[in-house]
Amino acid sequence: MDDAIAYEVRLANGETESAESLWGARHVVARRAAFDADPLRPVNVLPAEIWKVGANVFGGRVFVETIRSVGELSAYEDT
């Protein structure tokens, strides 16, 4: 059985997009913020929520993170 995991991005304007990885989901947010009407203050994009979706996660979806500012998209992450 293939337990495919995907990520769902929920933007501030109510739109949703899908991505195959967490990096891809963050890239969706960065791309949408860069091409918003005002890239320095992308109110149509941020805050954005990222959710992990799949049949193997409890309830079908799990909250991953909220991106509230453009600076969070390029912040160094110690993993």
PAVORO-787411 format. One record per residue (C-alpha): residue number from 1; x, y, z; residue in one letter. Coordinates in pm, whole numbers, plus 32768, in hexadecimal, padded with zeros to 4 digits. Layout:
// PAVORO-787411
<r><num>NUM</num><X>X</X><Y>Y</Y><Z>Z</Z><residu>a</residu></r>
...
***
This chain:
// PAVORO-787411
<r><num>1</num><X>8000</X><Y>8000</Y><Z>8000</Z><residu>m</residu></r>
<r><num>2</num><X>808A</X><Y>8155</Y><Z>7F9E</Z><residu>d</residu></r>
<r><num>3</num><X>8062</X><Y>8256</Y><Z>80B4</Z><residu>d</residu></r>
<r><num>4</num><X>80A0</X><Y>838E</Y><Z>7FE5</Z><residu>a</residu></r>
<r><num>5</num><X>80DF</X><Y>84C9</Y><Z>80AB</Z><residu>i</residu></r>
<r><num>6</num><X>8094</X><Y>861C</Y><Z>8019</Z><residu>a</residu></r>
<r><num>7</num><X>8092</X><Y>877B</Y><Z>80A3</Z><residu>y</residu></r>
<r><num>8</num><X>7F7A</X><Y>8877</Y><Z>8087</Z><residu>e</residu></r>
<r><num>9</num><X>7FBF</X><Y>89EC</Y><Z>8093</Z><residu>v</residu></r>
<r><num>10</num><X>7EA5</X><Y>8ACF</Y><Z>8107</Z><residu>r</residu></r>
<r><num>11</num><X>7EDD</X><Y>8C3A</Y><Z>80A9</Z><residu>l</residu></r>
<r><num>12</num><X>7E4E</X><Y>8D6C</Y><Z>8157</Z><residu>a</residu></r>
<r><num>13</num><X>7D60</X><Y>8DB1</Y><Z>8035</Z><residu>n</residu></r>
<r><num>14</num><X>7CC0</X><Y>8C59</Y><Z>8060</Z><residu>g</residu></r>
<r><num>15</num><X>7D68</X><Y>8BAB</Y><Z>7F3C</Z><residu>e</residu></r>
<r><num>16</num><X>7E0D</X><Y>8A58</Y><Z>7F67</Z><residu>t</residu></r>
<r><num>17</num><X>7F27</X><Y>89B2</Y><Z>7EA8</Z><residu>e</residu></r>
<r><num>18</num><X>7FC4</X><Y>885A</Y><Z>7EC3</Z><residu>s</residu></r>
<r><num>19</num><X>8131</X><Y>87F4</Y><Z>7ECF</Z><residu>a</residu></r>
<r><num>20</num><X>81E7</X><Y>86A8</Y><Z>7EE2</Z><residu>e</residu></r>
<r><num>21</num><X>82DD</X><Y>8710</Y><Z>7FF2</Z><residu>s</residu></r>
<r><num>22</num><X>8303</X><Y>8809</Y><Z>810E</Z><residu>l</residu></r>
<r><num>23</num><X>840D</X><Y>88BE</Y><Z>8044</Z><residu>w</residu></r>
<r><num>24</num><X>8318</X><Y>88CE</Y><Z>7F22</Z><residu>g</residu></r>
<r><num>25</num><X>8209</X><Y>895C</Y><Z>8003</Z><residu>a</residu></r>
<r><num>26</num><X>82F4</X><Y>8A6B</Y><Z>8081</Z><residu>r</residu></r>
<r><num>27</num><X>8356</X><Y>8AB3</Y><Z>7F19</Z><residu>h</residu></r>
<r><num>28</num><X>81E6</X><Y>8AE4</Y><Z>7EBF</Z><residu>v</residu></r>
<r><num>29</num><X>81CA</X><Y>8BEA</Y><Z>7FD1</Z><residu>v</residu></r>
<r><num>30</num><X>830E</X><Y>8C97</Y><Z>7F67</Z><residu>a</residu></r>
<r><num>31</num><X>82A7</X><Y>8C9E</Y><Z>7DF9</Z><residu>r</residu></r>
<r><num>32</num><X>814D</X><Y>8D25</Y><Z>7E43</Z><residu>r</residu></r>
<r><num>33</num><X>81DD</X><Y>8E2E</Y><Z>7F2F</Z><residu>a</residu></r>
<r><num>34</num><X>82DE</X><Y>8E9B</Y><Z>7E2B</Z><residu>a</residu></r>
<r><num>35</num><X>81D3</X><Y>8ED0</Y><Z>7D23</Z><residu>f</residu></r>
<r><num>36</num><X>80CA</X><Y>8F6D</Y><Z>7E03</Z><residu>d</residu></r>
<r><num>37</num><X>8054</X><Y>90D0</Y><Z>7DB9</Z><residu>a</residu></r>
<r><num>38</num><X>8140</X><Y>9150</Y><Z>7ECB</Z><residu>d</residu></r>
<r><num>39</num><X>825A</X><Y>9053</Y><Z>7EFD</Z><residu>p</residu></r>
<r><num>40</num><X>82DA</X><Y>910D</Y><Z>8031</Z><residu>l</residu></r>
<r><num>41</num><X>8187</X><Y>90EB</Y><Z>80D9</Z><residu>r</residu></r>
<r><num>42</num><X>80D7</X><Y>8FC0</Y><Z>8038</Z><residu>p</residu></r>
<r><num>43</num><X>7F89</X><Y>8FD3</Y><Z>80EF</Z><residu>v</residu></r>
<r><num>44</num><X>7EE7</X><Y>8EEB</Y><Z>7FEE</Z><residu>n</residu></r>
<r><num>45</num><X>7FDD</X><Y>8DD7</Y><Z>8048</Z><residu>v</residu></r>
<r><num>46</num><X>8048</X><Y>8DFD</Y><Z>81B3</Z><residu>l</residu></r>
<r><num>47</num><X>8003</X><Y>8D72</Y><Z>82AD</Z><residu>p</residu></r>
<r><num>48</num><X>800C</X><Y>8C22</Y><Z>81FE</Z><residu>a</residu></r>
<r><num>49</num><X>7FD2</X><Y>8AD0</Y><Z>82A1</Z><residu>e</residu></r>
<r><num>50</num><X>8076</X><Y>898C</Y><Z>8236</Z><residu>i</residu></r>
<r><num>51</num><X>7FC7</X><Y>8842</Y><Z>827C</Z><residu>w</residu></r>
<r><num>52</num><X>8041</X><Y>86DD</Y><Z>8245</Z><residu>k</residu></r>
<r><num>53</num><X>7F2E</X><Y>860E</Y><Z>81A2</Z><residu>v</residu></r>
<r><num>54</num><X>7F1A</X><Y>849A</Y><Z>8165</Z><residu>g</residu></r>
<r><num>55</num><X>7E67</X><Y>835B</Y><Z>81BE</Z><residu>a</residu></r>
<r><num>56</num><X>7F6D</X><Y>82FD</Y><Z>82C1</Z><residu>n</residu></r>
<r><num>57</num><X>7F4E</X><Y>8439</Y><Z>8397</Z><residu>v</residu></r>
<r><num>58</num><X>7E4C</X><Y>844D</Y><Z>84AA</Z><residu>f</residu></r>
<r><num>59</num><X>7D0C</X><Y>84EA</Y><Z>8428</Z><residu>g</residu></r>
<r><num>60</num><X>7D9C</X><Y>850A</Y><Z>82CC</Z><residu>g</residu></r>
<r><num>61</num><X>7E5E</X><Y>864A</Y><Z>8312</Z><residu>r</residu></r>
<r><num>62</num><X>7F59</X><Y>86D4</Y><Z>840B</Z><residu>v</residu></r>
<r><num>63</num><X>7FB9</X><Y>883F</Y><Z>8441</Z><residu>f</residu></r>
<r><num>64</num><X>8129</X><Y>8880</Y><Z>83F3</Z><residu>v</residu></r>
<r><num>65</num><X>816B</X><Y>89F7</Y><Z>840B</Z><residu>e</residu></r>
<r><num>66</num><X>80F0</X><Y>8B59</Y><Z>83D6</Z><residu>t</residu></r>
<r><num>67</num><X>81C7</X><Y>8C49</Y><Z>830F</Z><residu>i</residu></r>
<r><num>68</num><X>817B</X><Y>8DAA</Y><Z>8382</Z><residu>r</residu></r>
<r><num>69</num><X>828D</X><Y>8E79</Y><Z>82DC</Z><residu>s</residu></r>
<r><num>70</num><X>8367</X><Y>8E77</Y><Z>81A6</Z><residu>v</residu></r>
<r><num>71</num><X>8499</X><Y>8E67</Y><Z>8287</Z><residu>g</residu></r>
<r><num>72</num><X>8431</X><Y>8D0E</Y><Z>8301</Z><residu>e</residu></r>
<r><num>73</num><X>8453</X><Y>8C87</Y><Z>81A0</Z><residu>l</residu></r>
<r><num>74</num><X>85C9</X><Y>8CC7</Y><Z>8199</Z><residu>s</residu></r>
<r><num>75</num><X>861D</X><Y>8C93</Y><Z>8308</Z><residu>a</residu></r>
<r><num>76</num><X>8727</X><Y>8B91</Y><Z>8359</Z><residu>y</residu></r>
<r><num>77</num><X>8694</X><Y>8A5C</Y><Z>83F8</Z><residu>e</residu></r>
<r><num>78</num><X>876B</X><Y>8984</Y><Z>84D9</Z><residu>d</residu></r>
<r><num>79</num><X>86F0</X><Y>8820</Y><Z>84A2</Z><residu>t</residu></r>
***
